[in-house]
């Protein structure tokens, strides 16, 4: 059983999944209309309101312990009763994903009342996460809280090499893509435009769209493609930032921005794109991080290029799986993508061929179940 997200039950690959109630403290932000070229009118927060919300969140991060979803712990008794009633007490393990850390506390309670082993699935570091803005005293307190919690955790698993280094006895376990998506590769590359598609937010200046735009320009020049037929396309609430960057470089003809779209439409856009782009920001925060979006990309069969961040984890995953590369420069990306562009120009639909190293959710679940069996065998012996 996994804890995290909204409070609802589902069954995935024989594993009961419980998603916690989303009771985060939210700060409404006044928004103003913002229109970007090539995109519909979007709503963007004003600069003052962003500063106010950032300040309020900083206060909340310091005051709410262990995080802004701490209120869900008030319901832990009721949740535990429902879990025991639903499962008849036959729980093999309690697996809690973090962030948020509050899920770890709920999982510890469920583990204590059920007697099942407690597995902490660290998506990102709790104490060493620089994106979680906290005062120094709060970071110190979180360190003490985590150290105390570790006494009750049977095993830490994580997809991140950085987290695995933080916890030497932890096990690396990647998430994977949904094999049902990989079995439905029905899209074809849009014959009218070869899109270098980035799906997701840019987070202000944290993710740099400029290398993608430059790659689009390089590929167009290398293959004599008329401007407008090969573009960097950014999909997300703040995608207008990419158009702004393109205008600053006088390369706006190589860039499009699209507001956020429903998941079904996003998948269709990925399948019709020529290539998919992953952006990370540089620094310790991204060291060893593997964005979940990478696995969605892998399921489409489209070549993937990752820019920014550390090449350690993402680059190794993409290269060993055959899904793509981590590029240091636009020139590296253009050289890798050129065969796919040439195939498109000859009306060929070229896809990546994933190797057995590629990770699927089914394989990840099987690996987790093997870990659970080993933990329970150790307890019985």
RODO-2510 file (C-alpha; in nm, 4 decimals, decimal comma):
residues 381
     n   res          X          Y          Z
     1     x     0,0000     0,0000     0,0000
     2     x     0,1280     0,3446    -0,0926
     3     x     0,0534     0,6745     0,0763
     4     x     0,0541     1,0021    -0,1155
     5     x    -0,1747     1,2375    -0,3097
     6     x    -0,5538     1,2472    -0,2720
     7     x    -0,7427     1,0201    -0,0310
     8     x    -0,8840     0,7503    -0,2552
     9     x    -0,8445     0,3797    -0,3132
    10     x    -0,7352     0,2045    -0,6292
    11     x    -0,5725    -0,1240    -0,7218
    12     x    -0,2631    -0,1249    -0,9415
    13     x    -0,0937    -0,4510    -1,0355
    14     x    -0,2372    -0,6206    -0,7267
    15     x    -0,1161    -0,3438    -0,4964
    16     x    -0,3691    -0,1500    -0,2903
    17     x    -0,3015     0,2225    -0,3267
    18     x    -0,4248     0,4834    -0,0793
    19     x    -0,3841     0,8484    -0,1666
    20     x    -0,3964     1,0899     0,1241
    21     x    -0,6297     1,3872     0,1380
    22     x    -0,4876     1,6982    -0,0247
    23     x    -0,5170     1,9479     0,2591
    24     x    -0,2380     2,1832     0,1648
    25     x    -0,2573     2,5454     0,2723
    26     x    -0,3184     2,7358    -0,0494
    27     x    -0,2612     3,1027    -0,1240
    28     x    -0,4872     3,2455    -0,3989
    29     x    -0,2997     3,4737    -0,6356
    30     x    -0,4571     3,7640    -0,8320
    31     x    -0,3895     3,7048    -1,1983
    32     x    -0,3735     3,9238    -1,5046
    33     x    -0,4197     3,8349    -1,8697
    34     x    -0,1009     3,7594    -2,0594
    35     x    -0,0922     3,6927    -2,4305
    36     x     0,2022     3,5233    -2,5962
    37     x     0,2585     3,4900    -2,9689
    38     x     0,1281     3,1640    -3,1099
    39     x    -0,0793     3,0888    -2,8023
    40     x    -0,4190     3,1626    -2,6616
    41     x    -0,4599     3,4231    -2,3901
    42     x    -0,3367     3,2877    -2,0586
    43     x    -0,3659     3,4105    -1,7038
    44     x    -0,0395     3,5071    -1,5361
    45     x     0,0094     3,6134    -1,1742
    46     x     0,1214     3,9706    -1,1171
    47     x     0,4766     4,0239    -0,9937
    48     x     0,3608     4,1673    -0,6604
    49     x     0,1199     3,8799    -0,5970
    50     x     0,3963     3,6295    -0,6722
    51     x     0,6201     3,7949    -0,4135
    52     x     0,3401     3,7948    -0,1564
    53     x     0,2598     3,4277    -0,2143
    54     x     0,6284     3,3353    -0,1976
    55     x     0,6572     3,5113     0,1384
    56     x     0,3437     3,3420     0,2749
    57     x     0,4662     3,0019     0,1620
    58     x     0,8009     3,0655     0,3306
    59     x     0,6201     3,1348     0,6587
    60     x     0,4021     2,8251     0,6121
    61     x     0,7090     2,6113     0,5415
    62     x     0,8584     2,7227     0,8728
    63     x     0,5418     2,6895     1,0826
    64     x     0,3703     2,3759     0,9492
    65     x     0,5422     2,0591     1,0731
    66     x     0,6431     1,8469     0,8915
    67     x     0,4963     2,0273     0,5850
    68     x     0,1939     2,2064     0,4421
    69     x    -0,0076     1,8821     0,4357
    70     x     0,0358     1,8190     0,8080
    71     x    -0,3408     1,8513     0,8609
    72     x    -0,3932     1,5108     0,6974
    73     x    -0,2319     1,3521     1,0040
    74     x    -0,5411     1,4499     1,2061
    75     x    -0,7205     1,1779     1,0083
    76     x    -0,4619     0,9039     1,0633
    77     x    -0,6769     0,7149     1,3142
    78     x    -0,9755     0,7022     1,0796
    79     x    -0,7550     0,6120     0,7841
    80     x    -0,5881     0,3306     0,9796
    81     x    -0,9272     0,1829     1,0736
    82     x    -1,0408     0,1925     0,7112
    83     x    -0,7171     0,0310     0,5934
    84     x    -0,7442    -0,2525     0,8446
    85     x    -1,1113    -0,3061     0,7626
    86     x    -1,0486    -0,3118     0,3887
    87     x    -0,7497    -0,5462     0,4046
    88     x    -0,8556    -0,7595     0,7001
    89     x    -0,5213    -0,6740     0,8531
    90     x    -0,3348    -0,8654     0,5792
    91     x    -0,0867    -0,5925     0,4876
    92     x     0,2466    -0,6988     0,3392
    93     x     0,4081    -0,3542     0,3656
    94     x     0,3354     0,0156     0,3924
    95     x     0,5174     0,2196     0,1275
    96     x     0,5077     0,5982     0,1571
    97     x     0,6297     0,8336    -0,1142
    98     x     0,7806     1,1655    -0,0148
    99     x     0,7467     1,4560    -0,0637
   100     x     0,5401     1,5391     0,1286
   101     x     0,7071     1,4132     0,4491
   102     x     0,3662     1,4059     0,6192
   103     x     0,2999     1,0869     0,4229
   104     x     0,5884     0,9243     0,6102
   105     x     0,4222     0,9974     0,9430
   106     x     0,0908     0,8551     0,8283
   107     x     0,2728     0,5471     0,6969
   108     x     0,4569     0,5047     1,0264
   109     x     0,1219     0,5001     1,2073
   110     x    -0,0204     0,2433     0,9639
   111     x     0,2904     0,0302     1,0008
   112     x     0,2674     0,0439     1,3799
   113     x    -0,0999    -0,0609     1,3966
   114     x    -0,0657    -0,3317     1,1293
   115     x     0,2784    -0,4690     1,2140
   116     x     0,3796    -0,4454     0,8457
   117     x     0,7266    -0,3238     0,7418
   118     x     0,7592     0,0471     0,6645
   119     x     0,9271     0,1438     0,3348
   120     x     1,0056     0,5100     0,2642
   121     x     1,0069     0,5963    -0,1064
   122     x     1,2108     0,9164    -0,1366
   123     x     1,1233     1,0849    -0,4663
   124     x     1,3332     1,3813    -0,3497
   125     x     1,5406     1,4566    -0,0449
   126     x     1,3500     1,5905     0,2560
   127     x     1,6193     1,7714     0,4563
   128     x     1,8569     1,8468     0,1665
   129     x     1,5943     1,9762    -0,0771
   130     x     1,6985     2,3350    -0,1649
   131     x     1,3715     2,3988    -0,3507
   132     x     1,1856     2,3800    -0,0199
   133     x     1,2506     2,7287     0,1173
   134     x     1,2961     2,7106     0,4957
   135     x     1,4841     2,8976     0,7662
   136     x     1,8072     2,7484     0,9004
   137     x     1,6435     2,6550     1,2302
   138     x     1,3704     2,4693     1,0407
   139     x     1,6233     2,2747     0,8321
   140     x     1,7943     2,1765     1,1588
   141     x     1,4599     2,0672     1,3055
   142     x     1,3729     1,8645     0,9953
   143     x     1,7071     1,6894     1,0255
   144     x     1,6227     1,5867     1,3803
   145     x     1,2718     1,4767     1,2786
   146     x     1,4066     1,2679     0,9914
   147     x     1,6719     1,1051     1,2104
   148     x     1,4040     1,0081     1,4617
   149     x     1,1739     0,8768     1,1899
   150     x     1,4534     0,6655     1,0408
   151     x     1,4494     0,4476     1,3528
   152     x     1,1068     0,3204     1,2443
   153     x     1,1757     0,2878     0,8707
   154     x     1,2702    -0,0614     0,7550
   155     x     1,4062     0,0465     0,4157
   156     x     1,4541     0,3581     0,2022
   157     x     1,4054     0,3273    -0,1742
   158     x     1,4589     0,6054    -0,4282
   159     x     1,5070     0,6634    -0,8026
   160     x     1,7707     0,9263    -0,7281
   161     x     2,1430     0,8446    -0,6943
   162     x     2,1770     1,1586    -0,4794
   163     x     1,9250     1,0231    -0,2282
   164     x     2,0924     0,6836    -0,2393
   165     x     2,4184     0,8525    -0,1407
   166     x     2,2395     1,0337     0,1410
   167     x     2,1176     0,6966     0,2723
   168     x     2,3929     0,4381     0,2037
   169     x     2,1690     0,1426     0,2958
   170     x     1,8919     0,2501     0,0566
   171     x     1,7938     0,0744    -0,2671
   172     x     1,7615     0,2488    -0,6041
   173     x     1,4246     0,1748    -0,7657
   174     x     1,3124     0,3594    -1,0789
   175     x     0,9464     0,4376    -1,1406
   176     x     0,9027     0,3470    -1,5075
   177     x     0,6479     0,4080    -1,7801
   178     x     0,3038     0,2570    -1,8235
   179     x     0,3319    -0,0347    -2,0655
   180     x    -0,0273     0,0248    -2,1758
   181     x     0,0900     0,3585    -2,3177
   182     x     0,3843     0,1924    -2,4915
   183     x     0,1445    -0,0564    -2,6533
   184     x    -0,0632     0,2272    -2,8011
   185     x     0,1926     0,4132    -3,0100
   186     x    -0,0680     0,5120    -3,2667
   187     x     0,0516     0,8655    -3,3354
   188     x     0,2588     0,9702    -3,6328
   189     x     0,4862     1,2705    -3,6636
   190     x     0,2954     1,5736    -3,7913
   191     x     0,3895     1,5959    -4,1615
   192     x     0,3528     1,9739    -4,1494
   193     x     0,5929     2,0457    -3,8640
   194     x     0,8706     1,8649    -3,6778
   195     x     0,8202     1,9714    -3,3158
   196     x     1,0798     1,9596    -3,0407
   197     x     0,8188     1,9320    -2,7673
   198     x     0,8683     2,0237    -2,4026
   199     x     0,5717     1,9386    -2,1780
   200     x     0,5616     2,0977    -1,8333
   201     x     0,6420     2,4206    -1,6576
   202     x     0,9602     2,6195    -1,6938
   203     x     0,9481     2,7430    -1,3331
   204     x     1,0469     3,0980    -1,4141
   205     x     1,4170     3,1098    -1,4978
   206     x     1,4963     2,7673    -1,3525
   207     x     1,4527     2,5784    -1,6795
   208     x     1,6238     2,7418    -1,9729
   209     x     1,4346     2,7114    -2,3054
   210     x     1,7099     2,8730    -2,5116
   211     x     1,9106     2,5555    -2,5937
   212     x     1,5950     2,3974    -2,7380
   213     x     1,5213     2,6989    -2,9564
   214     x     1,8814     2,7052    -3,0784
   215     x     1,8582     2,3320    -3,1576
   216     x     1,5519     2,3988    -3,3733
   217     x     1,7438     2,6670    -3,5618
   218     x     2,0484     2,4394    -3,6104
   219     x     1,8394     2,1480    -3,7414
   220     x     1,6549     2,3786    -3,9801
   221     x     1,9823     2,5146    -4,1178
   222     x     2,1422     2,1689    -4,1438
   223     x     1,8556     2,0363    -4,3545
   224     x     1,7501     2,3469    -4,5483
   225     x     1,4085     2,3498    -4,3816
   226     x     1,1993     2,6624    -4,4262
   227     x     1,1397     2,8623    -4,1063
   228     x     0,8237     2,7524    -3,9295
   229     x     0,8359     2,3844    -4,0275
   230     x     1,0700     2,2848    -3,7450
   231     x     1,0031     2,4464    -3,4085
   232     x     1,0585     2,4191    -3,0369
   233     x     0,7116     2,3856    -2,8850
   234     x     0,6562     2,4509    -2,5140
   235     x     0,3387     2,3337    -2,3425
   236     x     0,2580     2,4638    -1,9946
   237     x     0,1138     2,7461    -1,7865
   238     x     0,4299     2,9541    -1,8192
   239     x     0,5171     2,8543    -2,1751
   240     x     0,5005     3,2219    -2,2765
   241     x     0,8419     3,2623    -2,1125
   242     x     0,9897     3,0554    -2,3956
   243     x     0,8411     3,2866    -2,6605
   244     x     0,9859     3,5824    -2,4746
   245     x     1,3302     3,4185    -2,4749
   246     x     1,2990     3,3417    -2,8464
   247     x     1,2145     3,7042    -2,9297
   248     x     1,5159     3,8194    -2,7290
   249     x     1,7367     3,5975    -2,9503
   250     x     1,5488     3,7045    -3,2661
   251     x     1,4518     3,3393    -3,3184
   252     x     1,0783     3,3640    -3,2496
   253     x     1,0006     3,1928    -3,5818
   254     x     1,1489     2,8746    -3,4311
   255     x     0,9339     2,8739    -3,1162
   256     x     0,5692     2,8153    -3,0231
   257     x     0,3971     2,8324    -2,6834
   258     x     0,0811     2,6462    -2,5844
   259     x    -0,1183     2,6675    -2,2627
   260     x    -0,1550     2,3588    -2,0444
   261     x    -0,3763     2,0936    -2,2002
   262     x    -0,5613     1,7859    -2,0612
   263     x    -0,3522     1,4645    -2,0265
   264     x    -0,5183     1,2967    -2,3263
   265     x    -0,4354     1,5927    -2,5487
   266     x    -0,0832     1,6110    -2,4078
   267     x    -0,0252     1,2448    -2,4969
   268     x    -0,1499     1,3072    -2,8512
   269     x     0,0907     1,5996    -2,8838
   270     x     0,3810     1,3838    -2,7625
   271     x     0,2963     1,1134    -3,0158
   272     x     0,2834     1,3621    -3,3023
   273     x     0,6047     1,5415    -3,2026
   274     x     0,9300     1,4775    -3,3816
   275     x     1,1271     1,4680    -3,0565
   276     x     1,0674     1,5263    -2,6863
   277     x     1,2645     1,7584    -2,4612
   278     x     1,3368     1,7380    -2,0893
   279     x     1,4692     2,0469    -1,9092
   280     x     1,6262     2,0576    -1,5634
   281     x     1,8035     2,3350    -1,3796
   282     x     2,1650     2,3199    -1,2787
   283     x     2,2788     2,2858    -0,9202
   284     x     2,2702     2,0414    -0,6313
   285     x     1,8902     2,0298    -0,6394
   286     x     1,8880     1,8395    -0,9666
   287     x     2,1880     1,6181    -0,8957
   288     x     2,0820     1,2641    -0,9689
   289     x     1,7162     1,3601    -1,0197
   290     x     1,5106     1,1726    -1,2800
   291     x     1,1948     1,3648    -1,3782
   292     x     0,8858     1,1429    -1,3965
   293     x     0,8096     1,3003    -1,7347
   294     x     1,1068     1,1088    -1,8792
   295     x     0,9159     0,7831    -1,8435
   296     x     0,6084     0,9265    -2,0153
   297     x     0,8362     1,0303    -2,2988
   298     x     0,9894     0,6823    -2,3194
   299     x     0,6474     0,5251    -2,3659
   300     x     0,5853     0,7253    -2,6864
   301     x     0,8865     0,5920    -2,8735
   302     x     0,9947     0,9437    -2,9668
   303     x     1,3649     1,0359    -2,9307
   304     x     1,4275     1,2311    -2,6104
   305     x     1,6898     1,4961    -2,5418
   306     x     1,7583     1,6187    -2,1880
   307     x     1,9182     1,9572    -2,1226
   308     x     2,0462     2,0938    -1,7924
   309     x     2,0894     1,9353    -1,4543
   310     x     2,3212     1,6426    -1,3982
   311     x     2,3876     1,3928    -1,6763
   312     x     2,4599     1,1238    -1,4178
   313     x     2,1124     0,9763    -1,3764
   314     x     1,9052     1,1012    -1,6708
   315     x     2,1854     1,0604    -1,9235
   316     x     2,2571     0,7045    -1,8161
   317     x     1,8886     0,6098    -1,8255
   318     x     1,8346     0,7565    -2,1716
   319     x     2,1504     0,6095    -2,3231
   320     x     2,1217     0,2597    -2,1761
   321     x     1,7522     0,2366    -2,2649
   322     x     1,8036     0,3651    -2,6174
   323     x     1,5478     0,6402    -2,5584
   324     x     1,7768     0,9383    -2,6144
   325     x     2,0670     1,1430    -2,4789
   326     x     2,1629     1,4104    -2,2293
   327     x     2,2991     1,7012    -2,4355
   328     x     2,5521     1,9525    -2,3093
   329     x     2,5024     2,1845    -2,6067
   330     x     2,2475     2,2506    -2,8843
   331     x     2,5069     2,1134    -3,1268
   332     x     2,5070     1,7778    -2,9423
   333     x     2,1280     1,7659    -2,9575
   334     x     2,1184     1,8560    -3,3271
   335     x     2,3669     1,5816    -3,4186
   336     x     2,1593     1,3238    -3,2319
   337     x     1,8256     1,4367    -3,3778
   338     x     1,9417     1,4898    -3,7361
   339     x     1,8690     1,1283    -3,8498
   340     x     1,5135     1,1613    -3,7171
   341     x     1,4662     1,4894    -3,9034
   342     x     1,5990     1,3346    -4,2246
   343     x     1,3600     1,0413    -4,1851
   344     x     1,0716     1,2860    -4,1405
   345     x     1,1711     1,4725    -4,4562
   346     x     1,1429     1,1400    -4,6432
   347     x     0,8005     1,0650    -4,4912
   348     x     0,9399     0,7963    -4,2623
   349     x     0,8150     0,7570    -3,9065
   350     x     1,1315     0,6677    -3,7208
   351     x     1,1004     0,5660    -3,3548
   352     x     1,3447     0,4784    -3,0820
   353     x     1,3938     0,1108    -3,0029
   354     x     1,3897     0,0653    -2,6268
   355     x     1,6276    -0,1977    -2,4946
   356     x     1,5437    -0,4439    -2,2138
   357     x     1,7070    -0,1953    -1,9756
   358     x     1,4089     0,0382    -2,0257
   359     x     1,2013     0,0551    -1,7099
   360     x     0,8259     0,0000    -1,6985
   361     x     0,5894     0,0441    -1,4040
   362     x     0,5151    -0,3281    -1,4101
   363     x     0,8840    -0,4108    -1,3681
   364     x     0,9165    -0,1511    -1,0941
   365     x     0,6197    -0,3059    -0,9129
   366     x     0,7683    -0,6538    -0,9452
   367     x     1,0989    -0,5265    -0,8027
   368     x     0,9145    -0,3624    -0,5123
   369     x     0,7218    -0,6809    -0,4369
   370     x     1,0490    -0,8756    -0,4286
   371     x     1,1824    -0,6237    -0,1746
   372     x     0,8672    -0,6629     0,0353
   373     x     0,8986    -1,0430     0,0283
   374     x     1,2614    -1,0176     0,1404
   375     x     1,1721    -0,7830     0,4279
   376     x     0,8941    -1,0113     0,5500
   377     x     1,1144    -1,3209     0,5176
   378     x     1,3777    -1,1478     0,7279
   379     x     1,1201    -1,0681     0,9948
   380     x     1,0003    -1,4275     1,0081
   381     x     1,3516    -1,5762     1,0311
***
